[in-house]
Amino acid sequence: MEGKKLIKKTGLYFIGNLSSKILTFVLVPIYAFYIKSEELGEFDYAQTIMNIIVPICFVAIWEAILKFVIQEDDDIKKNKIIATSSVFTITASLFIFAAAVFYNIIDNSHKTLFYFVFMIISYAFMFIWQYYARALGKNKIYVLTGIIGTAVNFTLNIFLICFLSMGLKALFISYIFGNVVIAVILETRIKILKRIKIKSVDLKVLKKMFLFSAPLVLNLISTWLITGFGRTVIKDRLGDEYNGMYAFANKFAIVISMLGSVINMAIIEEALISAKTEGIGESFKNTIENLFRIFQSMIIAAAPVIVIFYYTIKNTEYYDSIVYFPMLLMYSLIMIMTTGFGTVFQVIEKTKYQFITTVLGAITTVVLSYGFIDKFGLHSIIIAQVAGAFVMLISRYIFVNKYVEFKINWIPICIMLIIYCLVCLICINFNLFINIAVFIISVFLLAYYNRNFMKNALIMIRNKK
């Protein structure tokens, strides 16, 4: 895996995803003052359910698109893959819409049903068309559409929430239109629909893609049990208000997850490309260790900043969620690293272990969530998520080392984790000035700790061709 290519690709994905995901963080103050916790909880729950429905209904076809298009050199075969998968996407969307219409005829009591359905369809098209752009090497277009889609989403949120006071509906409408804009612009630039011809649609190709992506659906379902199952338990046992509190605290962790997903996107692509000749080597292990270093440094520096932000919303109903963010940041870190380990399974074509390890994490999450919800409330859900992610991380590490030499140095990772816990403990229990001091000190110490890594990264950027 070439460092220069990885940094360049990571930079592009960072710009595109930062513009789209940072919206979540920028809108936090608006949510705090204009959106009720029950409304935020319901919207977050809708997104949670969407994240499990889309992989199932579309058989995670995007995973096969990325792999087969990237690794296919023949243009005719490449067009078959694109045409076949796009026809499948359109067909699946029509079935979802028809099912919603039929359900609404039977029971029309769900006022947000069609908002939810259009959320699912728009997200699927946006997501799959983004994968087409990545697979075809159109990374700049991918970035551009992310920025434009964000501008639409952000503008609509501000207008509909602050000026029209539309509440929950504003969240749905903004989200849907943002997705639609991204998908439409991508289509005008990469012209996927023009590739659709009857002779290009091949059921054998679709079957081959399903055989690759279907096992990953099971993996995604199991992952959802770790990341999303808790929301269903919160809604069922605690109510939408607590779901809103969880969703608000989780906005900070989402930013960290976004940064991790950006880097992992680039890592997966480069790993698939380099696997043709190099396989998994020492450089990949170093990449994973550096990821730990980077993201542990980030969450340590982020903790006092987040507490300082909470001081600005002290008089809102969301302030009490301050106690939840430390564990959620830790959860995001573990999941980022888990995804990095999972890349090895895809490269060595042992994706069944990706599924097995995810199931182990899912079982841990489900058991702990249900087992302690009545005693510890919302804390039990977050602790269960962290525990599930940790089980998945360790089990993946063990299975990976059965097939490749992949020994990670865990000592500095554990030391940084202890430091993070101490920083969070200090920040939450002391005043604003202490938090400012902790932030300044941590930034200087982390910069010194990461000085060699930062120096090497700058050299690579300067010398890139």
TORKOL-4160 file (C-alpha; in steps of 0.2 Angstrom, whole numbers, padded with zeros to 4 digits, m for minus):
465
<pt num="1" X="0000" Y="0000" Z="0000"/>
<pt num="2" X="0009" Y="0016" Z="m0006"/>
<pt num="3" X="0009" Y="0030" Z="0007"/>
<pt num="4" X="0007" Y="0044" Z="m0005"/>
<pt num="5" X="m0008" Y="0037" Z="m0014"/>
<pt num="6" X="m0016" Y="0033" Z="0003"/>
<pt num="7" X="m0014" Y="0050" Z="0009"/>
<pt num="8" X="m0020" Y="0058" Z="m0007"/>
<pt num="9" X="m0035" Y="0047" Z="m0007"/>
<pt num="10" X="m0038" Y="0050" Z="0011"/>
<pt num="11" X="m0037" Y="0069" Z="0009"/>
<pt num="12" X="m0050" Y="0068" Z="m0005"/>
<pt num="13" X="m0062" Y="0058" Z="0005"/>
<pt num="14" X="m0059" Y="0068" Z="0020"/>
<pt num="15" X="m0065" Y="0084" Z="0011"/>
<pt num="16" X="m0080" Y="0076" Z="0004"/>
<pt num="17" X="m0086" Y="0067" Z="0020"/>
<pt num="18" X="m0081" Y="0081" Z="0031"/>
<pt num="19" X="m0092" Y="0093" Z="0022"/>
<pt num="20" X="m0107" Y="0080" Z="0023"/>
<pt num="21" X="m0104" Y="0073" Z="0040"/>
<pt num="22" X="m0098" Y="0089" Z="0049"/>
<pt num="23" X="m0116" Y="0095" Z="0046"/>
<pt num="24" X="m0121" Y="0084" Z="0061"/>
<pt num="25" X="m0109" Y="0093" Z="0072"/>
<pt num="26" X="m0113" Y="0111" Z="0066"/>
<pt num="27" X="m0132" Y="0108" Z="0068"/>
<pt num="28" X="m0130" Y="0102" Z="0086"/>
<pt num="29" X="m0133" Y="0120" Z="0094"/>
<pt num="30" X="m0148" Y="0121" Z="0083"/>
<pt num="31" X="m0155" Y="0105" Z="0089"/>
<pt num="32" X="m0152" Y="0110" Z="0107"/>
<pt num="33" X="m0163" Y="0126" Z="0105"/>
<pt num="34" X="m0175" Y="0122" Z="0092"/>
<pt num="35" X="m0178" Y="0103" Z="0091"/>
<pt num="36" X="m0187" Y="0093" Z="0105"/>
<pt num="37" X="m0178" Y="0078" Z="0112"/>
<pt num="38" X="m0193" Y="0067" Z="0107"/>
<pt num="39" X="m0192" Y="0073" Z="0089"/>
<pt num="40" X="m0173" Y="0071" Z="0088"/>
<pt num="41" X="m0175" Y="0054" Z="0096"/>
<pt num="42" X="m0189" Y="0049" Z="0083"/>
<pt num="43" X="m0178" Y="0055" Z="0068"/>
<pt num="44" X="m0163" Y="0046" Z="0075"/>
<pt num="45" X="m0173" Y="0030" Z="0077"/>
<pt num="46" X="m0179" Y="0031" Z="0059"/>
<pt num="47" X="m0161" Y="0033" Z="0053"/>
<pt num="48" X="m0156" Y="0018" Z="0064"/>
<pt num="49" X="m0170" Y="0007" Z="0056"/>
<pt num="50" X="m0165" Y="0014" Z="0038"/>
<pt num="51" X="m0147" Y="0008" Z="0041"/>
<pt num="52" X="m0153" Y="m0010" Z="0043"/>
<pt num="53" X="m0167" Y="m0010" Z="0030"/>
<pt num="54" X="m0156" Y="m0004" Z="0016"/>
<pt num="55" X="m0142" Y="m0017" Z="0017"/>
<pt num="56" X="m0156" Y="m0031" Z="0017"/>
<pt num="57" X="m0167" Y="m0024" Z="0003"/>
<pt num="58" X="m0152" Y="m0020" Z="m0008"/>
<pt num="59" X="m0141" Y="m0035" Z="m0003"/>
<pt num="60" X="m0126" Y="m0023" Z="0001"/>
<pt num="61" X="m0123" Y="m0023" Z="m0018"/>
<pt num="62" X="m0112" Y="m0008" Z="m0016"/>
<pt num="63" X="m0098" Y="m0019" Z="m0008"/>
<pt num="64" X="m0098" Y="m0030" Z="m0024"/>
<pt num="65" X="m0099" Y="m0015" Z="m0035"/>
<pt num="66" X="m0083" Y="m0008" Z="m0027"/>
<pt num="67" X="m0073" Y="m0024" Z="m0028"/>
<pt num="68" X="m0078" Y="m0030" Z="m0045"/>
<pt num="69" X="m0077" Y="m0014" Z="m0054"/>
<pt num="70" X="m0060" Y="m0009" Z="m0047"/>
<pt num="71" X="m0053" Y="m0026" Z="m0051"/>
<pt num="72" X="m0061" Y="m0028" Z="m0068"/>
<pt num="73" X="m0050" Y="m0022" Z="m0083"/>
<pt num="74" X="m0061" Y="m0026" Z="m0097"/>
<pt num="75" X="m0073" Y="m0012" Z="m0101"/>
<pt num="76" X="m0087" Y="m0023" Z="m0108"/>
<pt num="77" X="m0087" Y="m0034" Z="m0092"/>
<pt num="78" X="m0086" Y="m0018" Z="m0081"/>
<pt num="79" X="m0102" Y="m0011" Z="m0090"/>
<pt num="80" X="m0111" Y="m0027" Z="m0087"/>
<pt num="81" X="m0107" Y="m0025" Z="m0068"/>
<pt num="82" X="m0113" Y="m0007" Z="m0068"/>
<pt num="83" X="m0129" Y="m0010" Z="m0079"/>
<pt num="84" X="m0134" Y="m0026" Z="m0069"/>
<pt num="85" X="m0132" Y="m0018" Z="m0052"/>
<pt num="86" X="m0141" Y="m0002" Z="m0057"/>
<pt num="87" X="m0156" Y="m0011" Z="m0064"/>
<pt num="88" X="m0157" Y="m0021" Z="m0048"/>
<pt num="89" X="m0156" Y="m0005" Z="m0038"/>
<pt num="90" X="m0170" Y="0003" Z="m0047"/>
<pt num="91" X="m0181" Y="m0013" Z="m0046"/>
<pt num="92" X="m0178" Y="m0015" Z="m0027"/>
<pt num="93" X="m0183" Y="0004" Z="m0025"/>
<pt num="94" X="m0199" Y="0001" Z="m0034"/>
<pt num="95" X="m0203" Y="m0014" Z="m0024"/>
<pt num="96" X="m0200" Y="m0004" Z="m0008"/>
<pt num="97" X="m0212" Y="0010" Z="m0014"/>
<pt num="98" X="m0225" Y="m0002" Z="m0019"/>
<pt num="99" X="m0224" Y="m0011" Z="m0002"/>
<pt num="100" X="m0226" Y="0006" Z="0007"/>
<pt num="101" X="m0242" Y="0011" Z="m0004"/>
<pt num="102" X="m0250" Y="m0006" Z="0000"/>
<pt num="103" X="m0246" Y="m0005" Z="0019"/>
<pt num="104" X="m0253" Y="0013" Z="0019"/>
<pt num="105" X="m0269" Y="0007" Z="0011"/>
<pt num="106" X="m0271" Y="m0006" Z="0026"/>
<pt num="107" X="m0265" Y="0006" Z="0039"/>
<pt num="108" X="m0264" Y="0025" Z="0036"/>
<pt num="109" X="m0260" Y="0030" Z="0054"/>
<pt num="110" X="m0242" Y="0032" Z="0052"/>
<pt num="111" X="m0240" Y="0050" Z="0047"/>
<pt num="112" X="m0221" Y="0049" Z="0043"/>
<pt num="113" X="m0222" Y="0033" Z="0033"/>
<pt num="114" X="m0218" Y="0040" Z="0016"/>
<pt num="115" X="m0205" Y="0052" Z="0023"/>
<pt num="116" X="m0197" Y="0036" Z="0030"/>
<pt num="117" X="m0199" Y="0027" Z="0013"/>
<pt num="118" X="m0191" Y="0041" Z="0003"/>
<pt num="119" X="m0177" Y="0042" Z="0016"/>
<pt num="120" X="m0173" Y="0024" Z="0012"/>
<pt num="121" X="m0174" Y="0026" Z="m0007"/>
<pt num="122" X="m0164" Y="0042" Z="m0008"/>
<pt num="123" X="m0151" Y="0035" Z="0004"/>
<pt num="124" X="m0149" Y="0019" Z="m0006"/>
<pt num="125" X="m0147" Y="0029" Z="m0023"/>
<pt num="126" X="m0135" Y="0041" Z="m0015"/>
<pt num="127" X="m0124" Y="0028" Z="m0007"/>
<pt num="128" X="m0124" Y="0016" Z="m0022"/>
<pt num="129" X="m0120" Y="0030" Z="m0034"/>
<pt num="130" X="m0106" Y="0036" Z="m0023"/>
<pt num="131" X="m0099" Y="0019" Z="m0024"/>
<pt num="132" X="m0100" Y="0019" Z="m0043"/>
<pt num="133" X="m0090" Y="0035" Z="m0042"/>
<pt num="134" X="m0077" Y="0028" Z="m0031"/>
<pt num="135" X="m0076" Y="0012" Z="m0041"/>
<pt num="136" X="m0073" Y="0022" Z="m0057"/>
<pt num="137" X="m0060" Y="0032" Z="m0049"/>
<pt num="138" X="m0070" Y="0048" Z="m0050"/>
<pt num="139" X="m0065" Y="0054" Z="m0033"/>
<pt num="140" X="m0066" Y="0072" Z="m0036"/>
<pt num="141" X="m0084" Y="0071" Z="m0042"/>
<pt num="142" X="m0087" Y="0061" Z="m0026"/>
<pt num="143" X="m0080" Y="0075" Z="m0016"/>
<pt num="144" X="m0089" Y="0089" Z="m0026"/>
<pt num="145" X="m0106" Y="0081" Z="m0024"/>
<pt num="146" X="m0104" Y="0078" Z="m0005"/>
<pt num="147" X="m0100" Y="0097" Z="m0003"/>
<pt num="148" X="m0116" Y="0102" Z="m0014"/>
<pt num="149" X="m0127" Y="0090" Z="m0005"/>
<pt num="150" X="m0121" Y="0096" Z="0012"/>
<pt num="151" X="m0125" Y="0114" Z="0007"/>
<pt num="152" X="m0143" Y="0109" Z="0002"/>
<pt num="153" X="m0146" Y="0099" Z="0018"/>
<pt num="154" X="m0139" Y="0113" Z="0029"/>
<pt num="155" X="m0148" Y="0127" Z="0021"/>
<pt num="156" X="m0165" Y="0117" Z="0022"/>
<pt num="157" X="m0162" Y="0113" Z="0040"/>
<pt num="158" X="m0159" Y="0131" Z="0045"/>
<pt num="159" X="m0174" Y="0137" Z="0035"/>
<pt num="160" X="m0186" Y="0124" Z="0039"/>
<pt num="161" X="m0181" Y="0122" Z="0058"/>
<pt num="162" X="m0178" Y="0140" Z="0062"/>
<pt num="163" X="m0190" Y="0150" Z="0051"/>
<pt num="164" X="m0204" Y="0138" Z="0048"/>
<pt num="165" X="m0203" Y="0128" Z="0064"/>
<pt num="166" X="m0207" Y="0112" Z="0055"/>
<pt num="167" X="m0198" Y="0101" Z="0068"/>
<pt num="168" X="m0197" Y="0083" Z="0064"/>
<pt num="169" X="m0203" Y="0085" Z="0046"/>
<pt num="170" X="m0189" Y="0097" Z="0043"/>
<pt num="171" X="m0176" Y="0084" Z="0048"/>
<pt num="172" X="m0184" Y="0071" Z="0036"/>
<pt num="173" X="m0186" Y="0084" Z="0021"/>
<pt num="174" X="m0168" Y="0091" Z="0023"/>
<pt num="175" X="m0161" Y="0073" Z="0024"/>
<pt num="176" X="m0170" Y="0067" Z="0008"/>
<pt num="177" X="m0166" Y="0082" Z="m0003"/>
<pt num="178" X="m0148" Y="0082" Z="0002"/>
<pt num="179" X="m0147" Y="0063" Z="m0004"/>
<pt num="180" X="m0157" Y="0067" Z="m0020"/>
<pt num="181" X="m0146" Y="0081" Z="m0025"/>
<pt num="182" X="m0130" Y="0070" Z="m0022"/>
<pt num="183" X="m0137" Y="0056" Z="m0033"/>
<pt num="184" X="m0143" Y="0067" Z="m0047"/>
<pt num="185" X="m0127" Y="0077" Z="m0049"/>
<pt num="186" X="m0117" Y="0060" Z="m0048"/>
<pt num="187" X="m0128" Y="0053" Z="m0062"/>
<pt num="188" X="m0126" Y="0069" Z="m0073"/>
<pt num="189" X="m0107" Y="0067" Z="m0071"/>
<pt num="190" X="m0104" Y="0048" Z="m0072"/>
<pt num="191" X="m0119" Y="0043" Z="m0082"/>
<pt num="192" X="m0123" Y="0026" Z="m0075"/>
<pt num="193" X="m0141" Y="0025" Z="m0082"/>
<pt num="194" X="m0134" Y="0027" Z="m0100"/>
<pt num="195" X="m0125" Y="0011" Z="m0097"/>
<pt num="196" X="m0141" Y="0002" Z="m0095"/>
<pt num="197" X="m0144" Y="m0009" Z="m0110"/>
<pt num="198" X="m0154" Y="m0025" Z="m0111"/>
<pt num="199" X="m0139" Y="m0035" Z="m0117"/>
<pt num="200" X="m0128" Y="m0028" Z="m0103"/>
<pt num="201" X="m0140" Y="m0034" Z="m0089"/>
<pt num="202" X="m0133" Y="m0052" Z="m0085"/>
<pt num="203" X="m0141" Y="m0062" Z="m0071"/>
<pt num="204" X="m0126" Y="m0073" Z="m0069"/>
<pt num="205" X="m0116" Y="m0057" Z="m0065"/>
<pt num="206" X="m0129" Y="m0052" Z="m0053"/>
<pt num="207" X="m0128" Y="m0069" Z="m0045"/>
<pt num="208" X="m0110" Y="m0068" Z="m0043"/>
<pt num="209" X="m0111" Y="m0051" Z="m0035"/>
<pt num="210" X="m0124" Y="m0058" Z="m0023"/>
<pt num="211" X="m0113" Y="m0072" Z="m0018"/>
<pt num="212" X="m0100" Y="m0059" Z="m0013"/>
<pt num="213" X="m0111" Y="m0046" Z="m0005"/>
<pt num="214" X="m0124" Y="m0057" Z="0003"/>
<pt num="215" X="m0113" Y="m0064" Z="0017"/>
<pt num="216" X="m0108" Y="m0046" Z="0020"/>
<pt num="217" X="m0127" Y="m0042" Z="0023"/>
<pt num="218" X="m0126" Y="m0054" Z="0038"/>
<pt num="219" X="m0111" Y="m0045" Z="0044"/>
<pt num="220" X="m0120" Y="m0028" Z="0042"/>
<pt num="221" X="m0135" Y="m0035" Z="0051"/>
<pt num="222" X="m0124" Y="m0040" Z="0065"/>
<pt num="223" X="m0115" Y="m0024" Z="0065"/>
<pt num="224" X="m0132" Y="m0015" Z="0066"/>
<pt num="225" X="m0136" Y="m0025" Z="0082"/>
<pt num="226" X="m0120" Y="m0017" Z="0090"/>
<pt num="227" X="m0123" Y="0001" Z="0083"/>
<pt num="228" X="m0142" Y="0002" Z="0081"/>
<pt num="229" X="m0150" Y="m0011" Z="0092"/>
<pt num="230" X="m0148" Y="0000" Z="0108"/>
<pt num="231" X="m0159" Y="0013" Z="0100"/>
<pt num="232" X="m0173" Y="0001" Z="0098"/>
<pt num="233" X="m0171" Y="m0004" Z="0117"/>
<pt num="234" X="m0171" Y="0014" Z="0122"/>
<pt num="235" X="m0186" Y="0018" Z="0112"/>
<pt num="236" X="m0196" Y="0003" Z="0119"/>
<pt num="237" X="m0190" Y="0003" Z="0137"/>
<pt num="238" X="m0186" Y="0022" Z="0140"/>
<pt num="239" X="m0195" Y="0032" Z="0127"/>
<pt num="240" X="m0191" Y="0044" Z="0113"/>
<pt num="241" X="m0184" Y="0057" Z="0125"/>
<pt num="242" X="m0170" Y="0046" Z="0130"/>
<pt num="243" X="m0167" Y="0042" Z="0112"/>
<pt num="244" X="m0165" Y="0060" Z="0109"/>
<pt num="245" X="m0153" Y="0062" Z="0123"/>
<pt num="246" X="m0143" Y="0047" Z="0117"/>
<pt num="247" X="m0143" Y="0054" Z="0099"/>
<pt num="248" X="m0137" Y="0071" Z="0105"/>
<pt num="249" X="m0122" Y="0065" Z="0114"/>
<pt num="250" X="m0118" Y="0053" Z="0100"/>
<pt num="251" X="m0117" Y="0068" Z="0088"/>
<pt num="252" X="m0099" Y="0071" Z="0094"/>
<pt num="253" X="m0094" Y="0052" Z="0092"/>
<pt num="254" X="m0101" Y="0053" Z="0074"/>
<pt num="255" X="m0088" Y="0066" Z="0069"/>
<pt num="256" X="m0075" Y="0054" Z="0075"/>
<pt num="257" X="m0083" Y="0040" Z="0066"/>
<pt num="258" X="m0084" Y="0050" Z="0050"/>
<pt num="259" X="m0065" Y="0054" Z="0051"/>
<pt num="260" X="m0062" Y="0035" Z="0054"/>
<pt num="261" X="m0073" Y="0030" Z="0039"/>
<pt num="262" X="m0064" Y="0042" Z="0028"/>
<pt num="263" X="m0048" Y="0034" Z="0031"/>
<pt num="264" X="m0055" Y="0016" Z="0031"/>
<pt num="265" X="m0063" Y="0020" Z="0014"/>
<pt num="266" X="m0046" Y="0024" Z="0007"/>
<pt num="267" X="m0037" Y="0009" Z="0016"/>
<pt num="268" X="m0050" Y="m0003" Z="0009"/>
<pt num="269" X="m0048" Y="0003" Z="m0009"/>
<pt num="270" X="m0029" Y="0003" Z="m0008"/>
<pt num="271" X="m0028" Y="m0014" Z="0001"/>
<pt num="272" X="m0039" Y="m0022" Z="m0013"/>
<pt num="273" X="m0028" Y="m0014" Z="m0027"/>
<pt num="274" X="m0011" Y="m0019" Z="m0019"/>
<pt num="275" X="m0018" Y="m0036" Z="m0014"/>
<pt num="276" X="m0016" Y="m0041" Z="m0032"/>
<pt num="277" X="0003" Y="m0041" Z="m0030"/>
<pt num="278" X="0008" Y="m0037" Z="m0012"/>
<pt num="279" X="m0004" Y="m0045" Z="0000"/>
<pt num="280" X="m0004" Y="m0039" Z="0018"/>
<pt num="281" X="0013" Y="m0034" Z="0024"/>
<pt num="282" X="0022" Y="m0024" Z="0037"/>
<pt num="283" X="0016" Y="m0007" Z="0030"/>
<pt num="284" X="m0002" Y="m0012" Z="0033"/>
<pt num="285" X="0001" Y="m0016" Z="0052"/>
<pt num="286" X="0010" Y="0001" Z="0053"/>
<pt num="287" X="m0005" Y="0009" Z="0046"/>
<pt num="288" X="m0017" Y="0001" Z="0059"/>
<pt num="289" X="m0005" Y="0006" Z="0073"/>
<pt num="290" X="m0004" Y="0024" Z="0067"/>
<pt num="291" X="m0023" Y="0024" Z="0066"/>
<pt num="292" X="m0024" Y="0020" Z="0084"/>
<pt num="293" X="m0012" Y="0033" Z="0088"/>
<pt num="294" X="m0021" Y="0047" Z="0078"/>
<pt num="295" X="m0039" Y="0043" Z="0084"/>
<pt num="296" X="m0034" Y="0041" Z="0102"/>
<pt num="297" X="m0025" Y="0058" Z="0101"/>
<pt num="298" X="m0041" Y="0065" Z="0094"/>
<pt num="299" X="m0053" Y="0059" Z="0107"/>
<pt num="300" X="m0041" Y="0065" Z="0121"/>
<pt num="301" X="m0041" Y="0082" Z="0114"/>
<pt num="302" X="m0059" Y="0082" Z="0110"/>
<pt num="303" X="m0065" Y="0078" Z="0128"/>
<pt num="304" X="m0062" Y="0095" Z="0135"/>
<pt num="305" X="m0069" Y="0104" Z="0120"/>
<pt num="306" X="m0085" Y="0094" Z="0121"/>
<pt num="307" X="m0087" Y="0098" Z="0139"/>
<pt num="308" X="m0084" Y="0117" Z="0135"/>
<pt num="309" X="m0098" Y="0116" Z="0122"/>
<pt num="310" X="m0110" Y="0108" Z="0135"/>
<pt num="311" X="m0107" Y="0124" Z="0146"/>
<pt num="312" X="m0115" Y="0134" Z="0132"/>
<pt num="313" X="m0131" Y="0123" Z="0133"/>
<pt num="314" X="m0132" Y="0122" Z="0152"/>
<pt num="315" X="m0150" Y="0128" Z="0152"/>
<pt num="316" X="m0157" Y="0116" Z="0139"/>
<pt num="317" X="m0164" Y="0098" Z="0141"/>
<pt num="318" X="m0149" Y="0091" Z="0133"/>
<pt num="319" X="m0136" Y="0096" Z="0146"/>
<pt num="320" X="m0138" Y="0080" Z="0156"/>
<pt num="321" X="m0132" Y="0070" Z="0141"/>
<pt num="322" X="m0114" Y="0076" Z="0145"/>
<pt num="323" X="m0111" Y="0060" Z="0155"/>
<pt num="324" X="m0113" Y="0049" Z="0140"/>
<pt num="325" X="m0101" Y="0056" Z="0127"/>
<pt num="326" X="m0085" Y="0049" Z="0134"/>
<pt num="327" X="m0090" Y="0031" Z="0132"/>
<pt num="328" X="m0098" Y="0035" Z="0115"/>
<pt num="329" X="m0081" Y="0042" Z="0109"/>
<pt num="330" X="m0072" Y="0026" Z="0115"/>
<pt num="331" X="m0085" Y="0016" Z="0106"/>
<pt num="332" X="m0082" Y="0025" Z="0090"/>
<pt num="333" X="m0063" Y="0023" Z="0092"/>
<pt num="334" X="m0065" Y="0004" Z="0094"/>
<pt num="335" X="m0077" Y="0002" Z="0079"/>
<pt num="336" X="m0064" Y="0012" Z="0068"/>
<pt num="337" X="m0051" Y="0000" Z="0072"/>
<pt num="338" X="m0062" Y="m0015" Z="0070"/>
<pt num="339" X="m0066" Y="m0010" Z="0053"/>
<pt num="340" X="m0047" Y="m0008" Z="0049"/>
<pt num="341" X="m0045" Y="m0026" Z="0055"/>
<pt num="342" X="m0060" Y="m0032" Z="0045"/>
<pt num="343" X="m0051" Y="m0025" Z="0029"/>
<pt num="344" X="m0038" Y="m0040" Z="0031"/>
<pt num="345" X="m0053" Y="m0052" Z="0029"/>
<pt num="346" X="m0058" Y="m0045" Z="0013"/>
<pt num="347" X="m0041" Y="m0045" Z="0006"/>
<pt num="348" X="m0037" Y="m0063" Z="0010"/>
<pt num="349" X="m0055" Y="m0068" Z="0005"/>
<pt num="350" X="m0060" Y="m0074" Z="0023"/>
<pt num="351" X="m0075" Y="m0064" Z="0025"/>
<pt num="352" X="m0084" Y="m0077" Z="0035"/>
<pt num="353" X="m0073" Y="m0072" Z="0049"/>
<pt num="354" X="m0079" Y="m0054" Z="0047"/>
<pt num="355" X="m0096" Y="m0061" Z="0050"/>
<pt num="356" X="m0092" Y="m0073" Z="0064"/>
<pt num="357" X="m0083" Y="m0059" Z="0074"/>
<pt num="358" X="m0097" Y="m0047" Z="0071"/>
<pt num="359" X="m0110" Y="m0060" Z="0078"/>
<pt num="360" X="m0099" Y="m0062" Z="0093"/>
<pt num="361" X="m0100" Y="m0043" Z="0096"/>
<pt num="362" X="m0118" Y="m0042" Z="0092"/>
<pt num="363" X="m0122" Y="m0056" Z="0105"/>
<pt num="364" X="m0112" Y="m0047" Z="0118"/>
<pt num="365" X="m0122" Y="m0031" Z="0115"/>
<pt num="366" X="m0139" Y="m0038" Z="0115"/>
<pt num="367" X="m0137" Y="m0048" Z="0131"/>
<pt num="368" X="m0129" Y="m0034" Z="0140"/>
<pt num="369" X="m0142" Y="m0021" Z="0134"/>
<pt num="370" X="m0157" Y="m0032" Z="0139"/>
<pt num="371" X="m0149" Y="m0038" Z="0155"/>
<pt num="372" X="m0145" Y="m0022" Z="0163"/>
<pt num="373" X="m0157" Y="m0009" Z="0155"/>
<pt num="374" X="m0169" Y="m0009" Z="0170"/>
<pt num="375" X="m0154" Y="m0007" Z="0182"/>
<pt num="376" X="m0143" Y="0006" Z="0174"/>
<pt num="377" X="m0154" Y="0014" Z="0161"/>
<pt num="378" X="m0146" Y="0022" Z="0146"/>
<pt num="379" X="m0129" Y="0019" Z="0153"/>
<pt num="380" X="m0131" Y="0000" Z="0150"/>
<pt num="381" X="m0135" Y="0003" Z="0132"/>
<pt num="382" X="m0118" Y="0012" Z="0129"/>
<pt num="383" X="m0108" Y="0000" Z="0140"/>
<pt num="384" X="m0115" Y="m0014" Z="0130"/>
<pt num="385" X="m0110" Y="m0006" Z="0114"/>
<pt num="386" X="m0092" Y="m0003" Z="0120"/>
<pt num="387" X="m0091" Y="m0021" Z="0126"/>
<pt num="388" X="m0098" Y="m0028" Z="0110"/>
<pt num="389" X="m0086" Y="m0018" Z="0099"/>
<pt num="390" X="m0072" Y="m0023" Z="0110"/>
<pt num="391" X="m0076" Y="m0042" Z="0108"/>
<pt num="392" X="m0077" Y="m0039" Z="0090"/>
<pt num="393" X="m0060" Y="m0031" Z="0089"/>
<pt num="394" X="m0051" Y="m0044" Z="0099"/>
<pt num="395" X="m0059" Y="m0059" Z="0090"/>
<pt num="396" X="m0054" Y="m0051" Z="0073"/>
<pt num="397" X="m0037" Y="m0049" Z="0079"/>
<pt num="398" X="m0036" Y="m0067" Z="0084"/>
<pt num="399" X="m0043" Y="m0074" Z="0068"/>
<pt num="400" X="m0032" Y="m0062" Z="0057"/>
<pt num="401" X="m0017" Y="m0069" Z="0065"/>
<pt num="402" X="m0022" Y="m0087" Z="0060"/>
<pt num="403" X="m0018" Y="m0082" Z="0042"/>
<pt num="404" X="m0006" Y="m0068" Z="0042"/>
<pt num="405" X="0008" Y="m0061" Z="0053"/>
<pt num="406" X="m0001" Y="m0046" Z="0061"/>
<pt num="407" X="0006" Y="m0042" Z="0078"/>
<pt num="408" X="0000" Y="m0026" Z="0085"/>
<pt num="409" X="0010" Y="m0017" Z="0099"/>
<pt num="410" X="m0004" Y="m0015" Z="0112"/>
<pt num="411" X="0006" Y="m0006" Z="0126"/>
<pt num="412" X="0005" Y="0012" Z="0120"/>
<pt num="413" X="m0013" Y="0009" Z="0115"/>
<pt num="414" X="m0017" Y="0004" Z="0133"/>
<pt num="415" X="m0008" Y="0019" Z="0140"/>
<pt num="416" X="m0017" Y="0031" Z="0129"/>
<pt num="417" X="m0033" Y="0023" Z="0134"/>
<pt num="418" X="m0030" Y="0026" Z="0152"/>
<pt num="419" X="m0025" Y="0044" Z="0149"/>
<pt num="420" X="m0041" Y="0047" Z="0140"/>
<pt num="421" X="m0051" Y="0040" Z="0154"/>
<pt num="422" X="m0042" Y="0051" Z="0166"/>
<pt num="423" X="m0045" Y="0067" Z="0155"/>
<pt num="424" X="m0063" Y="0063" Z="0154"/>
<pt num="425" X="m0065" Y="0061" Z="0173"/>
<pt num="426" X="m0056" Y="0078" Z="0176"/>
<pt num="427" X="m0066" Y="0087" Z="0163"/>
<pt num="428" X="m0083" Y="0082" Z="0168"/>
<pt num="429" X="m0080" Y="0085" Z="0186"/>
<pt num="430" X="m0071" Y="0102" Z="0186"/>
<pt num="431" X="m0075" Y="0119" Z="0180"/>
<pt num="432" X="m0073" Y="0128" Z="0163"/>
<pt num="433" X="m0056" Y="0135" Z="0166"/>
<pt num="434" X="m0049" Y="0118" Z="0171"/>
<pt num="435" X="m0056" Y="0111" Z="0154"/>
<pt num="436" X="m0048" Y="0125" Z="0145"/>
<pt num="437" X="m0031" Y="0122" Z="0153"/>
<pt num="438" X="m0033" Y="0103" Z="0150"/>
<pt num="439" X="m0036" Y="0106" Z="0132"/>
<pt num="440" X="m0021" Y="0117" Z="0130"/>
<pt num="441" X="m0010" Y="0105" Z="0139"/>
<pt num="442" X="m0016" Y="0090" Z="0130"/>
<pt num="443" X="m0014" Y="0098" Z="0113"/>
<pt num="444" X="0004" Y="0102" Z="0116"/>
<pt num="445" X="0008" Y="0085" Z="0124"/>
<pt num="446" X="m0001" Y="0076" Z="0109"/>
<pt num="447" X="0008" Y="0086" Z="0096"/>
<pt num="448" X="0025" Y="0082" Z="0104"/>
<pt num="449" X="0020" Y="0063" Z="0106"/>
<pt num="450" X="0015" Y="0063" Z="0087"/>
<pt num="451" X="0029" Y="0074" Z="0081"/>
<pt num="452" X="0038" Y="0060" Z="0071"/>
<pt num="453" X="0022" Y="0054" Z="0063"/>
<pt num="454" X="0017" Y="0071" Z="0058"/>
<pt num="455" X="0034" Y="0075" Z="0051"/>
<pt num="456" X="0034" Y="0060" Z="0040"/>
<pt num="457" X="0016" Y="0063" Z="0034"/>
<pt num="458" X="0021" Y="0081" Z="0029"/>
<pt num="459" X="0036" Y="0074" Z="0020"/>
<pt num="460" X="0025" Y="0062" Z="0010"/>
<pt num="461" X="0013" Y="0076" Z="0006"/>
<pt num="462" X="0026" Y="0088" Z="0000"/>
<pt num="463" X="0035" Y="0074" Z="m0010"/>
<pt num="464" X="0019" Y="0067" Z="m0018"/>
<pt num="465" X="0019" Y="0067" Z="m0037"/>
